[in-house]
């Protein structure tokens, strides 16, 4: 039995340099390193053997002495997405171990591999703390430093690539056909967007199906681009807002620092601007097409303090007015008992 333990110890000591350069053991004294070695264990994994599974608590971390370990996610369809591949000298799972978190991926041997496991099988940090509290405190302090450094690195990387990040953000929320913001912008970021008071003005072109049926979808697409320009100009004049495409041909704007008097005025300006759009010329027996739009506007929180209710109520108000065909501009107010 002792011979087996001595063999394990010899294998670990042969990789003492790897242990000493591990972030979590940085600055430990010789006696503390000796304690780490005595509480570590050598592992041998055959190719394909699992080191840890996604969702498993990270109670140990590993130093790869030889071979290779691959880390991967398993998708819902059973296929795998490899995230990283570690080779001799790399440390695996130390960040999850330092945070006391669960592994967010699986790890398996990509080839026959040897590793040092700390703490060894059957040991916990709580147990080690009772044996060597000063050593464990040093490791925990190193864990805090390591996490702080990595967070700083991520922040620096993000700042360095801020333009790229902003471009991705823009693409995720921008409607490619009109350049308007998608409705998902307000679904995801409405808390950041709203400033008291905020006006929501929704617009739906009249007889749009007639235009598309008689002139084709390209005519409808062109009309939406022209309407989008009107909305963008309205936001530009106000200075604080977002032109949006909600559904198919239902568009609008959110304007910050916009009270009811201003919102109604802007709604009228939009109606006039749509009506002033150049008509689509007559073509053979198809008559000239003139533009108009139905508009419903509301102000948060004055007309309703709950955004979701206000949004849905204003949308219903828009559709009711559009189907009615009489009032072209309506003001939505929530009816509350």
Number of C-alpha atoms within 10 A of each C-alpha: 5 7 8 9 12 11 12 19 17 14 16 22 15 12 17 14 11 18 21 17 13 15 16 22 21 15 15 17 13 10 10 17 18 14 15 21 24 17 17 21 20 21 18 15 19 14 15 14 16 15 17 18 18 16 12 13 15 21 21 22 20 23 25 23 23 17 20 21 29 20 23 19 17 13 9 7 6 8 9 12 12 14 12 10 16 19 17 16 18 17 21 23 19 22 20 18 20 21 14 13 15 16 19 17 17 19 26 21 22 20 16 15 21 21 27 24 20 23 21 20 13 6 14 14 17 10 13 16 13 10 12 13 14 13 20 20 12 18 20 17 14 19 21 15 14 17 16 12 12 12 12 12 12 12 12 12 11 13 12 11 12 12 11 12 13 11 11 12 12 14 14 14 18 19 16 11 12 19 18 23 23 22 18 15 17 18 10 11 10 13 10 8 16 19 16 14 15 23 28 24 29 28 30 23 21 18 14 17 14 12 20 15 11 13 15 12 13 10 16 18 15 13 22 20 16 15 23 21 15 18 22 19 14 21 19 13 9 15 12 15 22 23 26 28 25 20 10 8 18 18 24 28 24 23 28 22 16 22 17 18 9 14 22 21 11 20 26 15 14 24 20 13 17 21 15 12 15 12 12 15 11 10 11 6 6 11 11 11 18 16 20 21 21 27 29 28 28 28 30 23 16 16 18 19 12 12 16 12 12 21 20 11 18 25 23 14 20 26 18 15 19 22 11 11 12 9 13 20 20 19 18 22 17 15 8 5 3
